Amino acid sequence: MNSQRPDENLTILWTSTIGEAPAPQQFSVWETLHAPDVICRAIIKTAIKNQTMSGMMSQDHRIRFCSKVMNTLTNENAEHAANRERLKAEMEKTQ
């Protein structure tokens, strides 16, 4: 891919789709809590929401919205994984 660190790639994604990036510490927090694909999807969803609001989201609103999207996506991924495991266990019982 490229030689940039993941947080640099996320900063580039944010600045190219939304504008002013949050502090590097914010990206560090997100990277600790969420998978890289979740962070990317949340940034893109935030960019879409910001655009639908004609770019009028405050920086604080953007960060909070993006965090909420990440939390939702991470929870959904965990629920889906648990459902897959339950289905797998049920299928193994019936065989």
Protein Blocks (a to p, Z undefined) as FASTA:
>chain_A
ZZbdfklmmmmmmmmmnopaddfklmmmmmmmpcfklmmmmmmmmmmmmmmnnopacfkl
mmmmmmmmmmmmmmmmmmmmmmmmmmmmmmmmmZZ
